[in-house]
């Protein structure tokens, strides 16, 4: 049985923070592989400044070219219309062996909006979640993240969710578990990178060198 993670986003552009945290999740959960899935038309983000999907997926491929345990999927780019996570999860469940253990990886901010997603109730029946928590205050951060997730689950998803110390997750009799995982806090965002490029500032170390070269060669985000 293989354990496989799904990690989606606009990746506009992918940056060193994405790469760092996703490697931490893979190691922390003993995942065999993680699919990186760029969205075509994100339903919850304004497409302002969103570069061509072909360029975004190429930057991801370049970033993980030496990491065989990470695969780039164009499933959302091939699908017409907005990129809905529920459709992507169903796609992977349909193409992978039945005994594959799939998990959906996302950041805390995205998780706290999940009740606005298409068919979000079905998502909680289909796939476990790994919610990445980032912050700067150690134990306070961990406690705050867990309390935030717990309050959200009980108020928006189901009061049946309970903390399981043995499984380090929130569990439910019917729905899938939700794990909260602390990742290294890194002060990088795609928005910040785009602003730096637009104002002529360097982005060295914020993205892999090969991605920086690609952005320059294509004149992206100017």
C-alpha positions as a Markdown table, in Angstrom:
| # | Residue | x | y | z |
|---|---|---|---|---|
| 1 | Unk | 0.0 | 0.0 | 0.0 |
| 2 | Unk | 1.3 | 3.4 | -0.9 |
| 3 | Unk | 0.7 | 6.7 | 0.9 |
| 4 | Unk | 0.3 | 9.6 | -1.5 |
| 5 | Unk | -0.2 | 13.3 | -0.9 |
| 6 | Unk | -2.0 | 15.8 | -3.1 |
| 7 | Unk | -0.8 | 19.4 | -2.9 |
| 8 | Unk | -2.6 | 22.0 | -5.0 |
| 9 | Unk | -2.3 | 25.7 | -5.5 |
| 10 | Unk | -1.8 | 28.5 | -8.1 |
| 11 | Unk | 2.0 | 28.4 | -7.6 |
| 12 | Unk | 2.3 | 31.8 | -9.1 |
| 13 | Unk | 5.3 | 31.3 | -8.9 |
| 14 | Unk | 6.3 | 28.3 | -6.9 |
| 15 | Unk | 8.9 | 29.3 | -4.3 |
| 16 | Unk | 11.4 | 28.0 | -1.8 |
| 17 | Unk | 8.8 | 28.0 | 1.0 |
| 18 | Unk | 6.5 | 25.7 | -0.9 |
| 19 | Unk | 9.4 | 23.3 | -1.6 |
| 20 | Unk | 10.6 | 23.3 | 2.0 |
| 21 | Unk | 7.2 | 22.6 | 3.7 |
| 22 | Unk | 6.2 | 20.0 | 1.2 |
| 23 | Unk | 9.4 | 18.1 | 1.9 |
| 24 | Unk | 8.8 | 18.3 | 5.6 |
| 25 | Unk | 5.3 | 16.9 | 5.2 |
| 26 | Unk | 6.5 | 14.0 | 3.0 |
| 27 | Unk | 9.1 | 13.1 | 5.6 |
| 28 | Unk | 6.9 | 13.7 | 8.6 |
| 29 | Unk | 4.1 | 11.4 | 7.3 |
| 30 | Unk | 6.3 | 8.9 | 5.5 |
| 31 | Unk | 4.6 | 9.6 | 2.2 |
| 32 | Unk | 5.8 | 7.6 | -0.8 |
| 33 | Unk | 5.0 | 10.4 | -3.3 |
| 34 | Unk | 3.4 | 13.8 | -3.5 |
| 35 | Unk | 1.6 | 15.2 | -6.5 |
| 36 | Unk | 2.0 | 18.9 | -7.0 |
| 37 | Unk | -1.2 | 20.2 | -8.8 |
| 38 | Unk | -1.3 | 23.7 | -10.2 |
| 39 | Unk | -4.8 | 25.1 | -10.7 |
| 40 | Unk | -6.0 | 26.4 | -14.1 |
| 41 | Unk | -8.6 | 28.8 | -12.9 |
| 42 | Unk | -8.6 | 29.1 | -9.1 |
| 43 | Unk | -12.3 | 29.6 | -7.9 |
| 44 | Unk | -11.2 | 31.5 | -4.8 |
| 45 | Unk | -8.6 | 33.8 | -6.1 |
| 46 | Unk | -8.7 | 36.8 | -8.5 |
| 47 | Unk | -6.7 | 35.8 | -11.6 |
| 48 | Unk | -5.0 | 39.3 | -11.6 |
| 49 | Unk | -1.2 | 38.7 | -12.3 |
| 50 | Unk | -1.7 | 35.0 | -12.9 |
| 51 | Unk | 0.8 | 33.9 | -15.6 |
| 52 | Unk | 0.1 | 31.3 | -18.2 |
| 53 | Unk | -0.5 | 27.8 | -16.8 |
| 54 | Unk | 2.2 | 26.4 | -19.0 |
| 55 | Unk | 4.8 | 28.6 | -17.4 |
| 56 | Unk | 3.6 | 27.9 | -13.9 |
| 57 | Unk | 3.7 | 24.1 | -14.4 |
| 58 | Unk | 7.2 | 24.4 | -16.1 |
| 59 | Unk | 8.5 | 26.2 | -13.0 |
| 60 | Unk | 7.2 | 23.4 | -10.8 |
| 61 | Unk | 8.8 | 20.8 | -13.0 |
| 62 | Unk | 12.1 | 22.6 | -12.9 |
| 63 | Unk | 11.9 | 22.9 | -9.1 |
| 64 | Unk | 11.4 | 19.2 | -8.6 |
| 65 | Unk | 13.4 | 17.8 | -11.5 |
| 66 | Unk | 15.9 | 16.2 | -9.1 |
| 67 | Unk | 13.2 | 14.9 | -6.7 |
| 68 | Unk | 11.7 | 11.7 | -8.1 |
| 69 | Unk | 9.3 | 11.3 | -5.2 |
| 70 | Unk | 7.5 | 14.5 | -6.3 |
| 71 | Unk | 5.3 | 14.5 | -9.5 |
| 72 | Unk | 3.7 | 17.3 | -11.3 |
| 73 | Unk | 0.1 | 16.8 | -12.4 |
| 74 | Unk | -1.6 | 18.7 | -15.1 |
| 75 | Unk | -5.0 | 17.3 | -14.3 |
| 76 | Unk | -6.5 | 20.6 | -13.4 |
| 77 | Unk | -5.0 | 22.3 | -16.4 |
| 78 | Unk | -6.6 | 19.8 | -18.8 |
| 79 | Unk | -10.0 | 20.2 | -17.2 |
| 80 | Unk | -12.2 | 23.0 | -18.4 |
| 81 | Unk | -13.6 | 25.6 | -16.1 |
| 82 | Unk | -12.6 | 26.4 | -12.5 |
| 83 | Unk | -10.3 | 24.0 | -10.6 |
| 84 | Unk | -12.3 | 22.3 | -7.9 |
| 85 | Unk | -10.5 | 20.1 | -5.4 |
| 86 | Unk | -13.3 | 17.6 | -5.1 |
| 87 | Unk | -13.0 | 16.8 | -8.9 |
| 88 | Unk | -9.2 | 16.4 | -8.5 |
| 89 | Unk | -9.5 | 14.1 | -5.5 |
| 90 | Unk | -12.1 | 11.9 | -7.3 |
| 91 | Unk | -9.8 | 11.8 | -10.4 |
| 92 | Unk | -6.8 | 10.4 | -8.3 |
| 93 | Unk | -9.1 | 8.0 | -6.5 |
| 94 | Unk | -10.2 | 6.7 | -9.9 |
| 95 | Unk | -6.7 | 6.2 | -11.4 |
| 96 | Unk | -4.7 | 4.9 | -8.4 |
| 97 | Unk | -4.8 | 1.4 | -7.0 |
| 98 | Unk | -7.7 | 0.9 | -4.6 |
| 99 | Unk | -5.5 | 0.3 | -1.6 |
| 100 | Unk | -3.6 | 3.7 | -2.1 |
| 101 | Unk | -3.9 | 5.9 | 1.0 |
| 102 | Unk | -4.4 | 9.4 | -0.3 |
| 103 | Unk | -4.1 | 12.6 | 1.8 |
| 104 | Unk | -4.9 | 16.2 | 0.9 |
| 105 | Unk | -2.2 | 18.7 | 2.0 |
| 106 | Unk | -3.1 | 22.4 | 2.5 |
| 107 | Unk | -2.2 | 25.4 | 4.5 |
| 108 | Unk | -4.1 | 26.6 | 7.5 |
| 109 | Unk | -5.6 | 29.7 | 5.8 |
| 110 | Unk | -6.9 | 27.6 | 2.9 |
| 111 | Unk | -8.4 | 25.0 | 5.3 |
| 112 | Unk | -10.3 | 27.7 | 7.2 |
| 113 | Unk | -12.1 | 28.6 | 4.0 |
| 114 | Unk | -13.0 | 25.0 | 3.1 |
| 115 | Unk | -16.7 | 25.4 | 3.9 |
| 116 | Unk | -16.9 | 27.8 | 0.8 |
| 117 | Unk | -15.5 | 25.1 | -1.5 |
| 118 | Unk | -17.6 | 23.0 | -3.9 |
| 119 | Unk | -19.0 | 19.8 | -2.3 |
| 120 | Unk | -16.8 | 20.3 | 0.7 |
| 121 | Unk | -18.9 | 17.9 | 2.8 |
| 122 | Unk | -18.0 | 15.2 | 0.4 |
| 123 | Unk | -14.3 | 16.0 | 0.7 |
| 124 | Unk | -14.5 | 15.1 | 4.4 |
| 125 | Unk | -15.9 | 11.7 | 3.5 |
| 126 | Unk | -13.3 | 11.0 | 0.8 |
| 127 | Unk | -9.9 | 12.0 | 2.0 |
| 128 | Unk | -7.9 | 12.7 | 5.2 |
| 129 | Unk | -6.4 | 16.2 | 5.5 |
| 130 | Unk | -2.9 | 17.4 | 6.5 |
| 131 | Unk | -3.2 | 21.0 | 7.6 |
| 132 | Unk | 0.2 | 22.8 | 7.6 |
| 133 | Unk | 0.6 | 25.3 | 10.4 |
| 134 | Unk | 3.1 | 28.1 | 10.2 |
| 135 | Unk | 4.0 | 30.8 | 12.7 |
| 136 | Unk | 6.8 | 32.3 | 14.8 |
| 137 | Unk | 6.0 | 31.6 | 18.4 |
| 138 | Unk | 6.8 | 27.9 | 19.0 |
| 139 | Unk | 4.4 | 26.3 | 21.5 |
| 140 | Unk | 2.0 | 29.2 | 21.4 |
| 141 | Unk | 1.7 | 28.8 | 17.6 |
| 142 | Unk | 1.1 | 25.1 | 18.0 |
| 143 | Unk | -1.7 | 25.5 | 20.6 |
| 144 | Unk | -3.3 | 28.4 | 18.6 |
| 145 | Unk | -3.3 | 26.4 | 15.3 |
| 146 | Unk | -4.8 | 23.3 | 16.9 |
| 147 | Unk | -7.5 | 25.3 | 18.7 |
| 148 | Unk | -8.3 | 27.2 | 15.5 |
| 149 | Unk | -8.7 | 23.9 | 13.6 |
| 150 | Unk | -10.7 | 22.3 | 16.3 |
| 151 | Unk | -13.1 | 25.3 | 16.6 |
| 152 | Unk | -13.5 | 25.4 | 12.9 |
| 153 | Unk | -14.2 | 21.7 | 12.6 |
| 154 | Unk | -16.8 | 21.8 | 15.3 |
| 155 | Unk | -18.6 | 25.0 | 14.1 |
| 156 | Unk | -18.4 | 24.5 | 10.3 |
| 157 | Unk | -18.0 | 20.8 | 9.6 |
| 158 | Unk | -19.2 | 18.6 | 12.4 |
| 159 | Unk | -19.4 | 18.6 | 16.2 |
| 160 | Unk | -18.5 | 14.9 | 16.0 |
| 161 | Unk | -14.8 | 15.7 | 15.5 |
| 162 | Unk | -12.6 | 14.9 | 18.6 |
| 163 | Unk | -8.9 | 15.1 | 19.3 |
| 164 | Unk | -7.1 | 11.8 | 19.3 |
| 165 | Unk | -3.9 | 12.0 | 21.1 |
| 166 | Unk | -2.8 | 8.6 | 20.0 |
| 167 | Unk | -3.3 | 9.5 | 16.3 |
| 168 | Unk | -2.2 | 13.2 | 16.6 |
| 169 | Unk | -5.3 | 14.1 | 14.7 |
| 170 | Unk | -9.0 | 15.1 | 14.9 |
| 171 | Unk | -11.1 | 12.0 | 14.3 |
| 172 | Unk | -14.8 | 11.4 | 13.5 |
| 173 | Unk | -16.9 | 8.3 | 13.4 |
| 174 | Unk | -17.8 | 8.8 | 9.8 |
| 175 | Unk | -15.6 | 11.5 | 8.3 |
| 176 | Unk | -11.9 | 11.3 | 7.5 |
| 177 | Unk | -9.3 | 12.4 | 10.1 |
| 178 | Unk | -7.7 | 15.9 | 10.1 |
| 179 | Unk | -4.0 | 16.2 | 11.0 |
| 180 | Unk | -2.3 | 19.4 | 12.0 |
| 181 | Unk | 1.4 | 19.5 | 11.2 |
| 182 | Unk | 3.9 | 22.1 | 12.2 |
| 183 | Unk | 6.2 | 23.2 | 9.4 |
| 184 | Unk | 9.1 | 25.6 | 9.4 |
| 185 | Unk | 7.9 | 29.2 | 9.4 |
| 186 | Unk | 9.3 | 30.8 | 6.2 |
| 187 | Unk | 8.5 | 34.5 | 5.3 |
| 188 | Unk | 8.1 | 34.0 | 1.5 |
| 189 | Unk | 4.9 | 34.4 | -0.5 |
| 190 | Unk | 4.2 | 34.4 | -4.3 |
| 191 | Unk | 2.7 | 37.8 | -3.9 |
| 192 | Unk | 5.9 | 39.2 | -2.3 |
| 193 | Unk | 8.0 | 37.7 | -5.1 |
| 194 | Unk | 5.8 | 39.2 | -7.8 |
| 195 | Unk | 6.0 | 42.6 | -6.2 |
| 196 | Unk | 9.8 | 42.4 | -6.0 |
| 197 | Unk | 10.1 | 41.4 | -9.7 |
| 198 | Unk | 7.8 | 44.3 | -10.7 |
| 199 | Unk | 9.8 | 46.8 | -8.8 |
| 200 | Unk | 13.1 | 45.5 | -10.1 |
| 201 | Unk | 14.4 | 43.9 | -6.8 |
| 202 | Unk | 16.2 | 40.6 | -6.7 |
| 203 | Unk | 14.5 | 37.3 | -5.8 |
| 204 | Unk | 17.6 | 35.3 | -5.2 |
| 205 | Unk | 17.1 | 32.5 | -2.6 |
| 206 | Unk | 13.3 | 33.1 | -2.7 |
| 207 | Unk | 12.9 | 30.7 | -5.6 |
| 208 | Unk | 15.3 | 28.0 | -6.9 |
| 209 | Unk | 18.0 | 29.4 | -9.2 |
| 210 | Unk | 16.7 | 27.5 | -12.2 |
| 211 | Unk | 13.2 | 29.1 | -11.6 |
| 212 | Unk | 14.7 | 32.5 | -11.2 |
| 213 | Unk | 16.5 | 32.0 | -14.6 |
| 214 | Unk | 13.2 | 30.9 | -16.2 |
| 215 | Unk | 11.3 | 33.9 | -14.9 |
| 216 | Unk | 14.0 | 36.2 | -16.3 |
| 217 | Unk | 14.2 | 34.5 | -19.7 |
| 218 | Unk | 10.4 | 34.7 | -20.1 |
| 219 | Unk | 10.0 | 38.2 | -18.7 |
| 220 | Unk | 7.4 | 37.0 | -16.2 |
| 221 | Unk | 5.7 | 39.3 | -13.6 |
| 222 | Unk | 7.1 | 42.5 | -15.1 |
